[in-house]
Amino acid sequence: MLASAFASWFGRSHAAPAGPAAAAPVSRVAEAHPRTHPCTPWPRERIALADALWGEGFGMPGGEGEALRLTRTLGPSPAHSLLLVGGGAGGAACAITREFGAWVAALENEPELVDAAHLLIARAQLGRKVSMAPWQPDKPVFESRKYHHCVALEPLIGVQAEPILDGLARALKPSGQLVMTDLVAEEKLDPNHPGLARWAALERRDPAGLQLPVAVTRMLGRVGMDVRIAEDISERHIGQVVQGWRTVVRDLRGTRPDRANAAQLVAEAERWLLRWRLVKEGRLRMMRWHAISRGGG
């Protein structure tokens, strides 16, 4: 639905007409990265589109509202330190500090998003209360027993789950709290399912590596976390996806994006449509876990 609409809109020709209305709006963050190579996972056009979909500096459906909703359950305060894994382009870290006053150390594995986050954090003028650094999901290293809380946004993409969960658990102080979201498989996925391979390629995921919800819950228990909530938030998630795209379509009426922006719009629409379909079919679920560290080790 979304992808076919975008393909119909732009697909006949990616050439843009001359004039000031030719290009889609580009955020200040994206404009600050004119040399970003188009073959990177996050070229400036994609950063601009994410800003338009979810809000400046956010990479997830629901944007600021969802980031604050997830964090609020931890009861953060100005005396608390919070590890944010999957910090995107800095929007969530800044929003959490502005709302709750907490000290936020954000981590992001995409270099272009880290660069964009540094610019956004500098503009936010939150001083040393917010930081952003790169990390390697395949070699997770977190400072031990440093943080009161952790928010992890889809941290299991393309990696073995248990080493990540173990690292997050070790980063928390005794009785520290973790809120984590991630996509899981309802059951073993059929590799021949139409659209699954394409979705996996666009999201850089291995379908065989998607965990079952109960498996993640059990792993959290093994690494020293007491799981209090394991909640299916799929309906909220896909509703936020649809709302984001409605906003983009509304804002682009009467304009025709240039070639680079049009290509990014079509690719991103396809990615989110395929995720939407797989969730609606019940093959994928977006889950939220809330767990408390038992301490030790």
Kinemage of the C-alpha trace (Angstrom):
@kinemage 1
@onewidth
@group {chain A} dominant
@subgroup {mainchain}
@vectorlist {calphas} color= white
{ca met a 1} P 0.000 0.000 0.000
{ca leu a 2} L 2.584 2.564 1.066
{ca ala a 3} L 5.302 1.300 -1.283
{ca ser a 4} L 2.973 1.032 -4.286
{ca ala a 5} L 1.679 4.553 -3.654
{ca phe a 6} L 5.196 5.961 -3.537
{ca ala a 7} L 6.304 3.923 -6.564
{ca ser a 8} L 3.327 5.210 -8.543
{ca trp a 9} L 4.026 8.770 -7.449
{ca phe a 10} L 7.719 8.884 -8.252
{ca gly a 11} L 8.367 5.759 -10.297
{ca arg a 12} L 7.794 6.994 -13.809
{ca ser a 13} L 10.778 9.330 -13.612
{ca his a 14} L 13.158 10.167 -10.816
{ca ala a 15} L 14.259 13.310 -12.598
{ca ala a 16} L 13.157 16.395 -10.692
{ca pro a 17} L 11.779 19.540 -12.295
{ca ala a 18} L 13.703 22.737 -11.911
{ca gly a 19} L 12.674 25.259 -9.284
{ca pro a 20} L 12.634 25.678 -5.540
{ca ala a 21} L 9.806 23.166 -5.004
{ca ala a 22} L 11.694 20.327 -6.699
{ca ala a 23} L 13.281 18.790 -3.628
{ca ala a 24} L 11.723 17.439 -0.473
{ca pro a 25} L 12.507 19.373 2.708
{ca val a 26} L 15.868 18.451 4.228
{ca ser a 27} L 16.478 18.806 7.951
{ca arg a 28} L 19.278 20.910 9.405
{ca val a 29} L 21.020 17.720 10.493
{ca ala a 30} L 20.952 16.280 6.985
{ca glu a 31} L 22.157 19.524 5.447
{ca ala a 32} L 25.156 19.377 7.751
{ca his a 33} L 26.293 16.152 6.068
{ca pro a 34} L 26.552 17.030 2.358
{ca arg a 35} L 29.450 14.613 1.865
{ca thr a 36} L 27.671 11.520 3.180
{ca his a 37} L 28.161 8.832 0.542
{ca pro a 38} L 24.863 7.584 -0.948
{ca cys a 39} L 25.944 3.941 -0.544
{ca thr a 40} L 26.133 4.178 3.240
{ca pro a 41} L 23.200 2.744 5.212
{ca trp a 42} L 22.320 6.271 6.336
{ca pro a 43} L 22.874 8.830 3.552
{ca arg a 44} L 21.737 12.367 4.311
{ca glu a 45} L 18.467 11.794 2.415
{ca arg a 46} L 17.563 8.945 4.748
{ca ile a 47} L 18.404 11.004 7.837
{ca ala a 48} L 16.149 13.773 6.500
{ca leu a 49} L 13.348 11.285 5.844
{ca ala a 50} L 13.632 9.796 9.343
{ca asp a 51} L 13.359 13.323 10.750
{ca ala a 52} L 10.199 13.878 8.702
{ca leu a 53} L 8.695 10.528 9.733
{ca trp a 54} L 9.449 10.387 13.442
{ca gly a 55} L 10.821 13.807 14.455
{ca glu a 56} L 14.274 15.345 14.294
{ca gly a 57} L 16.929 12.995 15.612
{ca phe a 58} L 14.613 9.992 15.985
{ca gly a 59} L 14.897 6.704 14.124
{ca met a 60} L 11.847 4.889 15.459
{ca pro a 61} L 8.080 5.102 15.037
{ca gly a 62} L 6.434 7.229 17.666
{ca gly a 63} L 9.436 9.529 17.998
{ca glu a 64} L 9.635 11.595 21.174
{ca gly a 65} L 6.320 10.379 22.556
{ca glu a 66} L 7.339 6.732 22.370
{ca ala a 67} L 10.833 7.370 23.741
{ca leu a 68} L 9.386 9.143 26.768
{ca arg a 69} L 6.661 6.531 27.254
{ca leu a 70} L 9.251 3.733 27.372
{ca thr a 71} L 11.539 5.678 29.706
{ca arg a 72} L 8.856 6.945 32.080
{ca thr a 73} L 8.234 3.417 33.414
{ca leu a 74} L 11.762 3.470 34.886
{ca gly a 75} L 11.013 6.448 37.115
{ca pro a 76} L 14.128 8.398 36.055
{ca ser a 77} L 15.260 11.518 37.913
{ca pro a 78} L 18.093 14.083 37.749
{ca ala a 79} L 20.072 11.846 40.122
{ca his a 80} L 19.954 8.879 37.740
{ca ser a 81} L 22.277 7.783 34.959
{ca leu a 82} L 20.730 6.073 31.941
{ca leu a 83} L 22.333 4.019 29.183
{ca leu a 84} L 20.494 4.425 25.865
{ca val a 85} L 21.389 1.746 23.324
{ca gly a 86} L 20.159 2.495 19.818
{ca gly a 87} L 20.295 6.229 20.288
{ca gly a 88} L 19.756 7.097 16.622
{ca ala a 89} L 20.548 10.685 15.690
{ca gly a 90} L 20.284 11.993 19.242
{ca gly a 91} L 16.617 12.901 19.516
{ca ala a 92} L 15.732 10.334 22.179
{ca ala a 93} L 18.717 11.174 24.403
{ca cys a 94} L 17.928 14.898 24.355
{ca ala a 95} L 14.217 14.326 24.967
{ca ile a 96} L 14.866 12.042 27.957
{ca thr a 97} L 17.197 14.542 29.604
{ca arg a 98} L 14.874 17.488 28.968
{ca glu a 99} L 11.867 15.616 30.375
{ca phe a 100} L 13.394 13.803 33.345
{ca gly a 101} L 16.730 15.512 33.974
{ca ala a 102} L 18.598 12.192 33.860
{ca trp a 103} L 22.195 11.830 32.711
{ca val a 104} L 22.033 9.968 29.387
{ca ala a 105} L 24.901 8.097 27.758
{ca ala a 106} L 23.674 7.114 24.281
{ca leu a 107} L 25.270 4.531 21.994
{ca glu a 108} L 24.707 4.119 18.259
{ca asn a 109} L 26.426 1.799 15.782
{ca glu a 110} L 25.815 3.800 12.574
{ca pro a 111} L 28.600 6.390 12.084
{ca glu a 112} L 26.388 8.833 10.159
{ca leu a 113} L 23.829 8.841 12.953
{ca val a 114} L 26.530 9.386 15.562
{ca asp a 115} L 27.756 12.423 13.627
{ca ala a 116} L 24.217 13.765 13.289
{ca ala a 117} L 23.604 13.197 17.003
{ca his a 118} L 26.674 15.190 17.986
{ca leu a 119} L 25.317 18.177 16.051
{ca leu a 120} L 21.851 17.855 17.562
{ca ile a 121} L 23.186 17.461 21.111
{ca ala a 122} L 25.401 20.513 20.694
{ca arg a 123} L 22.423 22.581 19.573
{ca ala a 124} L 20.303 21.312 22.476
{ca gln a 125} L 22.749 22.894 24.956
{ca leu a 126} L 22.225 20.248 27.609
{ca gly a 127} L 25.843 20.365 28.675
{ca arg a 128} L 27.466 17.169 29.883
{ca lys a 129} L 24.153 15.534 30.766
{ca val a 130} L 23.902 13.973 27.300
{ca ser a 131} L 26.635 12.138 25.424
{ca met a 132} L 26.742 10.015 22.272
{ca ala a 133} L 29.352 7.425 21.341
{ca pro a 134} L 29.697 4.635 18.764
{ca trp a 135} L 29.539 0.969 19.694
{ca gln a 136} L 29.927 -2.388 17.969
{ca pro a 137} L 26.962 -4.740 18.468
{ca asp a 138} L 29.046 -7.768 17.473
{ca lys a 139} L 31.592 -6.861 20.179
{ca pro a 140} L 29.467 -5.341 22.945
{ca val a 141} L 31.456 -3.616 25.671
{ca phe a 142} L 29.598 -1.693 28.390
{ca glu a 143} L 31.032 -0.191 31.561
{ca ser a 144} L 30.230 -2.533 34.435
{ca arg a 145} L 27.708 -1.551 37.144
{ca lys a 146} L 27.637 2.088 36.051
{ca tyr a 147} L 24.010 2.890 35.219
{ca his a 148} L 20.800 3.111 37.212
{ca his a 149} L 18.698 2.379 34.125
{ca cys a 150} L 18.971 1.239 30.522
{ca val a 151} L 16.709 1.741 27.520
{ca ala a 152} L 17.627 -0.499 24.573
{ca leu a 153} L 15.846 0.114 21.261
{ca glu a 154} L 16.032 -2.913 18.959
{ca pro a 155} L 19.568 -3.830 20.080
{ca leu a 156} L 19.508 -7.382 18.673
{ca ile a 157} L 19.636 -6.552 14.950
{ca gly a 158} L 22.039 -8.904 13.200
{ca val a 159} L 23.827 -10.139 16.340
{ca gln a 160} L 23.725 -13.006 18.794
{ca ala a 161} L 21.218 -12.050 21.451
{ca glu a 162} L 22.676 -13.414 24.674
{ca pro a 163} L 26.043 -11.544 24.602
{ca ile a 164} L 24.146 -8.255 24.138
{ca leu a 165} L 21.708 -9.030 26.940
{ca asp a 166} L 24.540 -10.105 29.214
{ca gly a 167} L 26.372 -6.838 28.521
{ca leu a 168} L 23.273 -4.765 29.252
{ca ala a 169} L 22.689 -6.650 32.509
{ca arg a 170} L 26.294 -6.124 33.624
{ca ala a 171} L 26.083 -2.395 32.862
{ca leu a 172} L 23.341 -1.934 35.457
{ca lys a 173} L 23.793 -1.266 39.143
{ca pro a 174} L 22.133 -3.781 41.504
{ca ser a 175} L 18.353 -3.324 41.226
{ca gly a 176} L 18.880 -1.261 38.076
{ca gln a 177} L 16.088 -1.408 35.530
{ca leu a 178} L 16.060 -2.275 31.831
{ca val a 179} L 13.419 -1.469 29.229
{ca met a 180} L 14.050 -3.082 25.861
{ca thr a 181} L 12.117 -3.266 22.613
{ca asp a 182} L 12.805 -5.559 19.697
{ca leu a 183} L 11.243 -7.468 16.852
{ca val a 184} L 10.745 -11.166 17.448
{ca ala a 185} L 9.297 -14.039 15.453
{ca glu a 186} L 5.989 -15.534 16.529
{ca glu a 187} L 7.287 -18.890 15.285
{ca lys a 188} L 10.035 -20.193 13.026
{ca leu a 189} L 9.838 -18.134 9.845
{ca asp a 190} L 9.341 -19.703 6.419
{ca pro a 191} L 12.272 -18.566 4.229
{ca asn a 192} L 10.033 -18.956 1.149
{ca his a 193} L 7.431 -16.509 2.449
{ca pro a 194} L 6.809 -13.739 -0.118
{ca gly a 195} L 8.446 -10.532 1.002
{ca leu a 196} L 10.406 -11.998 3.904
{ca ala a 197} L 13.754 -12.156 2.096
{ca arg a 198} L 13.312 -8.636 0.739
{ca trp a 199} L 12.379 -7.282 4.168
{ca ala a 200} L 15.359 -9.012 5.754
{ca ala a 201} L 17.717 -7.510 3.172
{ca leu a 202} L 16.304 -4.007 3.637
{ca glu a 203} L 16.530 -4.256 7.443
{ca arg a 204} L 19.873 -6.093 7.369
{ca arg a 205} L 18.468 -8.930 9.464
{ca asp a 206} L 18.811 -12.695 9.291
{ca pro a 207} L 15.294 -14.167 9.602
{ca ala a 208} L 16.788 -17.303 11.143
{ca gly a 209} L 18.306 -15.136 13.882
{ca leu a 210} L 15.010 -13.639 15.065
{ca gln a 211} L 14.233 -14.856 18.559
{ca leu a 212} L 10.966 -16.123 19.969
{ca pro a 213} L 9.593 -13.882 22.766
{ca val a 214} L 9.936 -16.621 25.368
{ca ala a 215} L 13.561 -17.194 24.338
{ca val a 216} L 14.446 -13.537 25.017
{ca thr a 217} L 12.680 -13.666 28.377
{ca arg a 218} L 14.611 -16.793 29.340
{ca met a 219} L 17.920 -15.274 28.240
{ca leu a 220} L 17.264 -12.193 30.347
{ca gly a 221} L 16.716 -14.479 33.320
{ca arg a 222} L 19.957 -16.332 32.654
{ca val a 223} L 21.985 -13.107 32.640
{ca gly a 224} L 20.638 -11.978 36.007
{ca met a 225} L 17.521 -10.003 35.130
{ca asp a 226} L 14.156 -10.450 36.797
{ca val a 227} L 11.622 -9.927 34.005
{ca arg a 228} L 8.528 -8.125 35.282
{ca ile a 229} L 6.845 -7.352 31.959
{ca ala a 230} L 6.991 -8.973 28.519
{ca glu a 231} L 4.428 -7.040 26.486
{ca asp a 232} L 3.370 -7.256 22.852
{ca ile a 233} L 3.269 -3.653 21.569
{ca ser a 234} L 2.809 -4.574 17.894
{ca glu a 235} L -0.474 -2.729 17.380
{ca arg a 236} L 0.905 0.495 18.823
{ca his a 237} L 4.056 0.111 16.738
{ca ile a 238} L 2.342 -0.319 13.383
{ca gly a 239} L -0.109 2.456 14.216
{ca gln a 240} L 2.872 4.767 14.734
{ca val a 241} L 4.350 3.624 11.414
{ca val a 242} L 1.144 4.532 9.574
{ca gln a 243} L 0.913 7.897 11.335
{ca gly a 244} L 4.489 8.781 10.398
{ca trp a 245} L 3.889 8.050 6.733
{ca arg a 246} L 0.626 9.988 6.716
{ca thr a 247} L 2.574 13.006 7.950
{ca val a 248} L 5.195 12.645 5.224
{ca val a 249} L 2.601 12.254 2.459
{ca arg a 250} L 0.741 15.332 3.717
{ca asp a 251} L 3.898 17.437 3.888
{ca leu a 252} L 5.033 16.434 0.396
{ca arg a 253} L 1.817 17.277 -1.420
{ca gly a 254} L 2.493 19.637 -4.276
{ca thr a 255} L 6.218 18.861 -4.415
{ca arg a 256} L 8.261 16.404 -6.419
{ca pro a 257} L 11.449 15.102 -4.749
{ca asp a 258} L 14.703 15.048 -6.646
{ca arg a 259} L 16.224 11.729 -7.741
{ca ala a 260} L 18.101 10.954 -4.517
{ca asn a 261} L 15.198 11.842 -2.222
{ca ala a 262} L 12.673 9.979 -4.391
{ca ala a 263} L 14.786 6.829 -4.369
{ca gln a 264} L 15.121 7.017 -0.600
{ca leu a 265} L 11.382 7.547 -0.157
{ca val a 266} L 10.527 4.472 -2.226
{ca ala a 267} L 13.103 2.256 -0.506
{ca glu a 268} L 12.060 3.385 2.962
{ca ala a 269} L 8.371 3.002 2.176
{ca glu a 270} L 8.977 -0.541 0.967
{ca arg a 271} L 10.933 -1.403 4.098
{ca trp a 272} L 8.213 -0.170 6.444
{ca leu a 273} L 5.396 -1.662 4.363
{ca leu a 274} L 7.017 -5.093 4.492
{ca arg a 275} L 7.500 -4.820 8.263
{ca trp a 276} L 3.867 -3.672 8.605
{ca arg a 277} L 2.622 -6.656 6.586
{ca leu a 278} L 4.684 -9.220 8.497
{ca val a 279} L 3.468 -7.821 11.808
{ca lys a 280} L -0.151 -7.705 10.629
{ca glu a 281} L 0.149 -11.341 9.503
{ca gly a 282} L 1.368 -12.268 12.979
{ca arg a 283} L 4.766 -13.478 11.742
{ca leu a 284} L 6.643 -10.690 13.525
{ca arg a 285} L 5.878 -9.023 16.837
{ca met a 286} L 7.272 -5.912 18.472
{ca met a 287} L 7.880 -6.673 22.132
{ca arg a 288} L 8.699 -4.602 25.209
{ca trp a 289} L 10.509 -6.098 28.190
{ca his a 290} L 10.869 -4.443 31.589
{ca ala a 291} L 13.331 -6.171 33.874
{ca ile a 292} L 15.209 -5.489 37.117
{ca ser a 293} L 18.800 -6.472 37.798
{ca arg a 294} L 19.322 -9.028 40.515
{ca gly a 295} L 22.859 -7.652 40.970
{ca gly a 296} L 25.847 -9.835 41.634
{ca gly a 297} L 28.755 -10.583 39.248
